[in-house]
């Protein structure tokens, strides 16, 4: 529940940084946003999204310990370790946000102020830049590997061990219950990581960025909406 409370806090803050401004913009004919508001949204959304990527990997390890090492769970996941892992998730998101967003806002836009997106996001701002953005793209790619590919790989590995443990359950009803809970967790995780990977792990000038507005709704609105349902009702 400690890790779930951190996830809830991240989701509430992430959706609050995106959804209200999106709703206001949709209801106005003059769909403008101040530059300061855009930069603030950029830092907050980037930091919270990165933190959630790490936290979901931590939660997967927590579930691995609970399912695969139940008798040692309280020894493995003691309160100090949980607090340390949650702190790492928050701090890593803060650091990558400060680095990535600071590099992005320094790019000259040369009068390009039309943002064809639902909120201010690093790949979209890089696309607006009128200078060579190779360094920014490489830096964004490295950060994406660290915060997306590595955590998702760890999650899939942990669920592999969890699946093996579930298959050893002798009760058919127990197996169905465990598979139902874990599969719903995994579906939301795949949606979250899959859509962010689609958005971030492609060249900034790619034409498929036109699909980004629809894709970004999933990791800013849909998965935060699904998380309370999956992690409470399904549990």
Secondary structure by P-SEA (a helix, b strand, c coil): caaaaaaaaaaaaaaaaccaaaaaaaacccccccaaaaaaaaaaaaaaaaaaaaaaaaaaaaaaaaacccccccccccaaaaaaaaaaaaaaaaaaaaaaaaaaaacccccccccccccccaaaaaaaccccaaaaaaaaaaaaaaacaaaaaaaaaaaaaaaaaaaacccaaaaaaaaaaaaaaaaaaaaaaaaaaaacccccccccccaaaaaaaaacccccccccccccccc
